[in-house]
Amino acid sequence: MVAKTDDVYGDHISNKFNDELLALKTRFLKMGGLVEAQIGSAVVALMEGDASFAEEIRSKDRLVDRMEMDIDEEAMLIIARRQPTARDLRLVISVIRMVADLERVGDEAKKIAKFAMKLSEEGTSPQGYGEVRHIGAHVMSMLHDSLDAFARLDSEQALQVMKEDKRVDEEYQTAARTLLTFMMEDARNISRCMSVMWVLRALERVGDHACNIAENVIFMVKGEDVRHTSMEEAERVVGR
């Protein structure tokens, strides 16, 4: 898919400025790749009951926090040194917003890893793993596509990510009702099912953060803020 935009970054008279913007985008995408891998690994650790793998994922949380702080500092330095305007300012502001979402995705991966360790210790495969696998794959696809949309400045792809968020919410609600039924049928399921419920909630939040990133990609490309607007309005912005 090709983005409907003529907005191209990196065409400044100053090569140094071009390099700074490219470095900012590259570091953001590197962090995005890391948290994307963390979510995938956390789901695998849960499915396989691998407590040591889950602990390894939790240990990487500090690296994600460090990357967020470094990118924020780099973005602020660009604003201070270059005083960017128009599209360049939108890029820098969007990165500051989106890096916060990536850090929170890392937090959700850490949370899933924590419950993977807990469930592994209990030694029983609870109900709801099929739902975790399904929703996990869905939100990881959304996160990947939102990062790809950023890399390619593709507002149409970003819009598709936004549309997927409603489907994830519906899938989460269906899975929650299924787990509630299991808990009502047998009180012995309550503890394990509640742990899985929290995992599903964490995955649903990953979808929310992917949607936030997509909204900021549209802001970068089109120059209009589509946060807290209807899907129809977002479609109008992307289609113009």
C-alpha positions in Angstrom: 0.0 0.0 0.0 1.3 3.4 -0.9 0.6 6.4 1.4 -1.4 9.2 -0.2 1.0 11.9 0.8 3.8 14.1 -0.7 5.1 14.8 2.8 8.7 13.6 2.7 11.2 14.0 5.6 14.9 14.4 5.2 15.1 17.0 2.4 16.7 19.9 4.3 19.6 22.1 3.2 21.4 21.0 6.4 22.6 17.5 6.0 23.1 17.4 9.8 19.5 18.1 10.4 18.6 15.3 7.9 20.8 13.0 9.9 19.3 13.9 13.2 15.7 13.3 12.0 16.8 10.0 10.4 18.5 8.9 13.7 15.4 9.8 15.7 13.2 7.7 13.4 15.7 4.8 13.4 16.0 4.7 17.2 12.2 4.8 17.6 11.9 1.9 15.2 14.6 0.0 17.0 12.7 0.4 20.3 9.5 -0.6 18.5 11.1 -3.8 17.3 12.3 -4.6 20.8 8.8 -4.2 22.5 7.2 -6.1 19.6 9.5 -9.0 20.3 8.8 -8.8 24.0 5.1 -9.2 23.5 5.6 -12.1 21.3 8.0 -13.7 23.7 5.8 -13.1 26.7 2.9 -15.0 24.9 5.2 -17.8 24.0 6.5 -18.0 27.6 2.9 -18.3 28.8 1.9 -20.9 26.3 4.9 -23.1 27.0 4.9 -22.5 30.8 8.5 -21.4 30.6 9.2 -19.4 33.8 12.9 -18.8 33.0 12.0 -17.3 29.6 9.4 -15.1 31.3 12.0 -13.8 33.8 14.3 -13.0 30.9 11.5 -10.9 29.4 10.9 -9.0 32.6 14.6 -8.2 32.9 14.6 -6.3 29.6 12.1 -3.8 30.9 14.9 -1.5 32.1 16.3 -1.4 28.7 13.0 -0.2 27.2 12.8 2.5 29.9 16.3 3.6 29.1 15.5 3.8 25.4 12.4 5.9 26.0 14.5 8.4 28.0 17.2 8.6 25.4 14.7 9.1 22.6 12.9 11.8 24.5 16.2 13.6 25.2 17.2 13.4 21.5 13.8 14.8 20.4 14.1 17.7 22.9 17.6 18.5 21.7 16.3 18.6 18.1 13.6 21.1 19.1 16.1 23.2 21.1 18.8 23.3 18.4 16.7 23.3 15.2 13.5 24.9 16.2 11.6 22.8 13.7 8.4 23.9 12.1 5.5 22.3 10.2 6.1 18.7 9.2 9.4 18.4 11.1 7.8 19.6 14.3 5.0 17.1 13.8 7.5 14.3 13.4 9.4 15.2 16.6 6.2 15.7 18.6 4.7 12.4 17.3 7.8 10.5 18.3 7.7 11.9 21.8 4.0 10.8 22.0 4.6 7.4 20.4 7.6 6.4 22.4 5.5 6.7 25.5 3.1 4.2 24.0 6.0 1.8 23.2 7.2 2.0 26.8 3.7 1.1 28.0 3.7 -1.8 25.6 6.9 -3.0 27.2 5.1 -2.7 30.6 2.3 -4.9 29.3 4.9 -7.5 28.1 6.4 -7.5 31.6 2.9 -7.9 33.1 2.2 -10.9 30.9 5.6 -12.4 31.7 4.7 -12.1 35.4 1.5 -14.0 35.0 3.3 -16.6 32.8 5.6 -17.3 35.8 2.7 -17.5 38.2 0.7 -19.9 36.0 3.9 -22.0 35.3 4.3 -22.4 39.1 0.8 -23.6 39.4 1.5 -26.4 36.9 -1.9 -26.5 35.3 -2.9 -25.2 31.9 -5.9 -23.1 32.5 -8.8 -22.3 30.2 -8.4 -19.3 28.0 -5.1 -20.1 26.3 -6.7 -20.3 22.9 -8.1 -16.8 23.4 -4.7 -15.5 24.5 -3.1 -16.9 21.4 -5.8 -15.4 19.1 -5.9 -12.0 20.6 -2.1 -11.9 21.0 -1.6 -12.6 17.3 -4.2 -9.9 16.5 -2.6 -7.1 18.6 0.9 -8.0 17.6 -0.1 -7.6 14.0 -1.6 -4.2 14.8 1.6 -3.1 16.5 3.7 -4.3 13.6 1.5 -2.5 11.1 1.5 0.7 13.1 5.3 0.7 13.2 5.4 -0.1 9.5 3.0 2.8 8.8 5.4 5.1 10.7 8.4 3.9 8.8 6.7 4.4 5.4 4.6 7.4 6.4 1.5 5.5 5.3 -1.6 7.1 6.6 -3.9 4.5 4.9 -2.2 1.6 6.7 -2.4 3.6 10.0 -6.2 4.0 9.4 -6.5 0.2 9.0 -4.8 -0.3 12.4 -7.3 2.1 13.9 -10.2 0.1 12.5 -8.8 -3.1 14.0 -9.0 -1.7 17.5 -12.8 -2.2 17.7 -12.5 -5.8 16.7 -9.9 -6.4 19.4 -12.2 -4.9 22.0 -15.0 -7.2 20.9 -12.7 -10.3 21.0 -11.6 -9.3 24.5 -15.2 -9.0 25.8 -16.1 -12.4 24.3 -13.0 -14.0 25.9 -13.8 -12.4 29.2 -17.4 -13.8 29.2 -16.0 -17.3 28.3 -13.6 -17.2 31.3 -16.4 -16.0 33.6 -18.4 -19.0 32.6 -15.5 -21.3 33.5 -15.2 -19.6 36.9 -18.9 -20.0 37.6 -18.8 -23.7 36.7 -16.0 -24.5 39.1 -14.6 -22.3 41.9 -11.3 -24.1 41.6 -10.8 -22.3 38.2 -11.1 -18.8 39.7 -7.5 -18.1 40.5 -6.1 -19.4 37.2 -8.8 -17.8 35.1 -8.3 -14.5 36.7 -4.6 -14.6 35.8 -5.5 -15.3 32.2 -8.1 -12.5 32.3 -5.3 -10.1 33.3 -3.2 -11.3 30.4 -6.0 -10.7 28.0 -6.5 -7.2 29.4 -2.8 -6.5 28.9 -3.1 -7.7 25.3 -6.1 -5.5 24.7 -4.1 -2.5 26.0 -1.3 -3.3 23.5 -4.0 -2.9 20.8 -4.9 0.5 22.3 -1.3 1.6 22.1 -0.9 0.4 18.6 -4.0 2.5 17.7 -2.4 5.5 19.4 0.7 5.1 17.3 -1.5 4.9 14.2 -3.3 8.1 15.1 0.0 9.9 15.5 1.2 8.6 12.1 -1.9 10.2 10.5 -1.1 13.4 12.4 2.5 13.3 11.0 1.4 12.8 7.4 -1.8 14.8 7.2 -1.2 17.5 9.8 -4.6 16.9 11.5 -5.1 15.3 15.0 -7.6 12.4 14.8 -7.4 11.5 18.4 -10.9 11.5 20.1 -12.6 11.8 16.7 -15.0 9.4 14.9 -13.8 6.8 12.5 -15.7 8.7 9.8 -13.6 11.9 10.5 -10.4 9.9 10.5 -11.3 8.5 7.1 -12.1 11.9 5.8 -8.7 13.2 6.9 -6.8 10.3 5.4 -8.8 10.4 2.1 -8.3 14.1 1.4 
